[in-house]
C-alpha cells in the first residue's frame, strides 16, 4: 500500500479467499497473532497452490503478492514457521513474511533472523 491507499480490513469471523481465474489480481496483507495464524495459514497454502498451478500451466489465476505479518511471544510460539519460510523460498517476492516476537529471551536462530523483529 502507498500513503492514502484505500484498503479493506476484515477482523475475525467467517472469511475465506477464493479467487477465480478471471478475477483481477489482488495484493493481500495477512495479520496474525499467536494461534490466530490457523485460518490465515490455510489461505497462504491455497495461494501457494494457485501459484504452483499457475507456474505449471502458464495461465489461470492472476495472483498478486501476499505479505504476512505474524506475531507471537517468542519464536517457539510461531506456528508453521518452517512451512512459511519454505513458501517464501519457493515463491520469492510473491509470498513474504515478517515475524514479530514480543518476549523473546533466547537468541533467534539464523534461519529466522532476516525475517524477524522484536522488542
C-alpha positions in Angstrom: 0.0 0.0 0.0 1.0 3.6 -0.5 0.1 6.6 1.6 -3.6 7.4 1.1 -4.4 4.0 -0.4 -7.8 2.6 0.2 -7.8 -0.9 1.9 -10.4 -3.3 3.0 -10.0 -4.8 6.5 -11.7 -7.8 8.0 -11.2 -8.9 11.6 -12.3 -12.3 12.8 -15.4 -14.2 11.8 -16.1 -16.3 8.8 -13.8 -15.4 6.0 -12.0 -17.0 3.0 -10.0 -16.2 -0.1 -11.2 -17.9 -3.3 -10.1 -16.0 -6.4 -11.5 -17.1 -9.7 -9.5 -17.4 -12.9 -11.0 -14.3 -14.5 -10.6 -12.1 -11.4 -8.2 -9.2 -11.3 -5.1 -9.8 -9.2 -5.1 -8.5 -5.6 -2.3 -8.0 -3.1 -3.1 -9.4 0.3 -1.8 -8.4 3.7 -2.5 -11.0 6.3 -2.0 -10.1 10.0 -2.0 -12.9 12.7 -1.2 -13.2 16.3 -0.5 -16.5 18.1 -2.9 -19.3 17.2 -4.8 -16.8 15.0 -2.4 -17.9 12.3 -4.5 -21.1 11.6 -7.1 -19.7 9.1 -4.5 -17.4 7.5 -2.1 -20.2 7.1 -4.8 -22.1 5.2 -5.2 -19.1 2.9 -1.4 -18.9 2.4 -1.3 -22.6 1.4 -4.2 -22.0 -1.0 -2.3 -19.1 -2.6 0.8 -21.2 -2.8 -1.1 -24.0 -4.6 -2.5 -21.5 -7.0 1.0 -20.0 -7.7 2.3 -23.6 -8.3 -0.6 -24.4 -10.6 -0.1 -21.1 -12.5 3.6 -21.7 -13.0 3.0 -25.3 -14.2 0.3 -24.3 -16.7 1.3 -20.8 -17.7 -2.2 -19.4 -17.3 -5.2 -19.4 -15.0 -5.4 -17.3 -11.9 -3.9 -13.8 -11.9 -2.3 -13.5 -8.4 -0.9 -10.6 -6.6 1.6 -10.7 -3.7 1.0 -11.8 -0.2 2.6 -10.2 2.9 2.1 -12.0 6.2 2.7 -10.2 9.5 2.8 -12.7 12.3 3.4 -12.0 16.0 3.9 -14.2 19.0 5.6 -14.1 22.4 8.7 -15.9 21.2 9.9 -17.9 18.2 8.8 -21.2 19.7 5.2 -20.0 19.6 5.4 -19.1 15.9 3.3 -22.0 14.5 4.1 -23.2 11.0 7.3 -21.0 10.8 9.3 -23.6 8.9 6.4 -24.1 6.4 6.1 -20.3 6.0 9.8 -20.0 5.4 9.6 -22.8 2.8 6.8 -21.0 1.0 8.8 -17.7 0.9 11.7 -19.7 -0.6 9.6 -21.4 -3.1 7.8 -18.2 -4.2 10.3 -15.4 -3.6 8.7 -11.9 -4.0 5.3 -13.4 -4.2 4.9 -14.6 -0.6 6.8 -12.7 2.1 6.5 -12.7 5.9 7.6 -10.5 8.7 7.6 -12.3 12.1 7.5 -10.3 15.3 8.3 -11.5 18.8 7.4 -9.6 22.0 9.0 -11.6 24.8 12.0 -13.5 23.2 14.6 -14.4 25.9 16.9 -16.6 23.9 18.9 -16.0 20.7 16.9 -16.2 17.5 18.0 -18.9 15.1 19.8 -17.8 11.9 17.1 -19.1 9.6 14.5 -16.7 11.2 16.8 -13.7 11.8 16.3 -12.0 8.4 12.5 -12.1 8.8 12.1 -11.2 12.5 11.7 -8.1 14.6 11.3 -7.9 18.3 11.4 -5.8 21.4 
